[in-house]
């Protein structure tokens, strides 16, 4: 079929949508229906300025209605605060949301991957606020800010609590964020008490894939949660890591050993499940103290060993209770 000469090209549609988004966010006198005009007036009178994790002041609507979450932690935070984003980026090793958020996020369109957002899909989501996670790419941020107010929500320390508080300010949900954190602290304190002497145990967290084993060092989500419970960590897991995880060679598998071992993969595919099964047969793995003492637990790596977030933290507490509180 011949193309319709009166249909706008893809690039033209992209420009029109982007212009419309910028127009609405600029809160100028752009033409609209009466309902849209009223909404625009309300938003203009009810905006706030928030300083993001990179120190940039950003003016946002007081109560955003269309939020795009460009990291796992942003998605987790928004959902924890009762806000369903209109776009998300796929989790690490995932095709969509992290496994532990899959049900809550089932209807949210994917607008990018861990490597970065798809700008055209972000435009199509028509956001009024963009949560950009830990993005430090100035060019990408500049593109996103042409679409909607954009905030870096994760600082260099990757602290999920600070990120939740900041997201609460952006979404007009500061009270909800405060309440969530108080609930987490209460739950962590109760677990620590119930752990008794085990609260001081040495705990190792490892991830396994076709590339081999890797451990989680300091400066990542799961290490902060374990620190809240008073656990110690073995070997290099006590040290600040350079990346998200640190590979361990097969010859040094004993470096993942501890009083308690939590190990998993990023996905729940048959292939990854089979990999863990193969690892369990390895003599070096069977010789680990944690394995011999029946203190090795298979966990959801998308929750424990990825970027993490508020709901992930609470769920990790439940996993630890199930494994360690008898």
N, C-alpha and C positions, 0 to 999 in steps of 0.2 A: 504494500500500500504506500502511495506517495505521501510524504510528510505534509501536514497542514501548514501552508505558508503563514497562517495567522496565529499559529501556536508558538509561544515564546520558547527560545532555546533553553537548554539546561542551565547554561551560564547566566542567561537573562533571568530565569526564575530564581537562581541563587542570589543574584544581585537584588532582585525585588524583595525577596524574603529578608535578606540582610538589612536592606534599607528600612523595611517596615519595622524590624526589631529595633534598630537604632532609633528610628523615629519615635516609637512608643516609649523607649527608655529615656529619651531626651526630654520627654514630657512637654513637648511643644504642642502647638495647635494643629496637629495632624488631623485630617478628616477621619471621622469614625461615626458609628451609630451612636444613638443616645446612650445606650447601655455602656458601650466602650468608653464614651466620653466621661460618664460618671465614674467609671472605674479608674480612668486616668487622673481625674481630679482628686479622687481619694488617695491615690498613690502619691501624687505630687505633694499633697499636704501631709503625708505620713511617711516620709523617708528618714533614714538614719544613716550616719556615717560610722563605719566600722574600720578599725585598723586590722589588717590581716596579718598572717604569720610572717610575712616578708616585710612588715612595717609600712605597707602601703595603705593610705586612707581611701576607702571606697564607699560611695554613696549607694545605698540599696533601698528598695521598698521596705517599709516597716514589716509587712506581712507578705513575703513572696508567695506567689501562687504556682509558678512554674520553675522548678529547680532542676538543674542538670548537675549530676554528681560524677566527677571525673576521676574518682579513686574509690577503692574498696572501703576505705575509712569514711569517706564522705557519704557513700551510700548507707553504710552502717549507721552513722550518726543521724542522718536525716530520718531514716526509718525508726530509729530509737526515739526520736523526738516527735513522731507521729506525722511526718511529712513524707509523702510518696513522690520521689523525683519523676520527671518526665523524660529522663534520659540517664543512662549509666554507661560506664566503661567496663568491659569484661574484666573479671578478676584474674589474678596471676594463675596461669595454667588452666583458665576456664574459658568457655565459649560465651558465658553470660555472667551473672552475679556469682559470687562465691557460694559454694554449696550450702553453707549454713544460712544464707539469706535467700536462697533460690525460691522458696515458696512465697516469701513476702514480696519479692521483686519479679515475679513471673510475668507480669504484664508491662514491665518497664522496657522500652526500646533500648537496644545497645547503640551507643553513639561513638564508640571507640574501643581501644584496647589498652593494655598496660603501657604499651609503647607510645601512646598518645591518642588524642581525640580525632575523629573524622569531622573536620570543620563544617562541611556541608550538612552532615547529619545533626550537628549541634544547632545549626541555623534552623533546620526543619523542626526541631523540638520547640522552637520559639520560647526560650527561657527568659525569665526576668531576673534570674540570678544564676551564676555558674560557680560551683564549688570546684576549684582546680587542684585540690590535693596538695602534693608537694612539688608541683611543677616549677622548675627554675628556668624553663626555656622562654627567654624574653620574646622571641618571635611568635611563639604559640600564644603566650599571654596577650600579646598585642592584638592578635587575630581574634581571640576570644572576647576581649574587651570592646571590640567593635560590634559584637553581637549583644552583649548584656554585661552588667556589672559582674566582675570576675574577681574572686578572692583566693589567694593561696591559704589553705586551711591547715596545713601540716608543717610544723617547724622542723628545724634541723635535728631536734631530739626525737622526732616522731612520737611525741607524747599524745596518746589517744585521749587522755583527759582534757588536756589543753585544747585539742582539736574539737572535742565535743562542746566545750564551753564557747569557743569561737563560733562554731556552727550554730549554737543556740542564739548567740547575738545576731547573727546574719538572718536567721529564720524567724526571729521574734519569739524564740522559745527558750529564753534564758532560765525561766523558772523550771521548765521541764528538764533542762540539762542539769540544773542544780539538784533536782529531785532524783534523777537517775544516778548521779555520782554518789549521793548520800546512800541510796539503796545498794550500790555496788560496795561501798565501804562497809556497810552493815553486813552484807553477805560475806565479804572477805574476812571480816573480823570473826564472824561465826564459824567459818570454815577453819580458820587458823586455830581457834579454840578447840574445835572438834578433832583437829589433827593431833593435838597433844604434842608428844615428843617428835612426831613425824614432821612437825612444822619446821624443824631445823634440818630436815633431810637434804641430801645432795640430789638434785634433780637435773636430768639431761633431756634436752629436746632435740630431736633429729628429724631430718627429712630424707626420704629415699626416692630415687628415680633411676632411670636407665643410666644416668651418668654416675651413680653411686650415692654415697651418704654425704650429708652436710649437717652442720650443727648451727644452732642459733646462738649468737654471741650477745654481748650487751649492746644497748642502743636500739633494740627492736621491741616491738609490742609484747611478745610473750615473755621476754626477760623482765619487763616492768611488772607484769602480772605476778610472776613468780617471786619477785622482790617484795611485793605487797604481802605475800604469805610467809615471808621469812626464810625461804629456801636458799640454800647455797648451790653453786654450780661447779661442775668439774672442769679442770684444765682451762683451755682457751675460752670456754663459755663464760669465764669470769672477766674476760677482756673485751674491750670495745672492738667491734668488728668493722671492717672496711666496707663491706657490702651487706646485703640483706641476710646472707647465710654464708658459711665457710665450708668448702668441700673437705672431706676426710678421705684419704686413700684407703683402699681395701686392706692394705697391710697394717693400717693404724686404726682399725675399727674399734679397738678397745678405748679410743678416745671418746666414744659416745656413751661409755659405761658410767654408771652412778648408782646410788641407792635405788633410784627410780628412773625409769626410762619411758619417755613418751615419744613415739615415732609414727610417722605417717607419710602420705603422699599428697600432692596438691589436688589430685582428682580421684574420683571413685570409679574410674574406668576399670574394665576387666583386666587390662594390661597392667595397670598400676597395682591392682590387688594381687595379681600373679607375681609381680616383682617382689612385693613384701613376703609372699609365700616362699619364694626362692631364697630370699635373704634369711628367713627363719631357719632354713635347712643348713646354712653355712656353719661349719664348725666354729669359726671365730665368733659368730653371733651367739651360738649356743653356749659359748664359754663366758659370756658376759655375766657379771654378778647379778645384774638386774634381771636377766633372763632366767638364770638359775634359781633365783629367789621368787620367781613369778611376779616380778615387779615391773614388767615391761607391758605397756599399754599402747595399742594402735589407736591413733587419733586422726581427726580430720585436719589434714595439712592446710586446707584453704582457710581454716579458722585459726589454727595454732601457729603456723609457720609462714603466713603471708603478712600483709600490712596490718590486719587486725582492726579493732574498733570497739565501740561501747558494748554492743550486743555480743561480740566475740569474747570480750573479757568476762562477762557474766556467764556465758556458756562454758568457758574454760574452767571457771570455778566449779561448775556442775560436773565436768569431766574429772577434775581432780578429786572431788568428793567421792564420786563413784569408784575411782581407782584406789584411793588411799585411806578413806575412812571406813573402818570395819565395824 
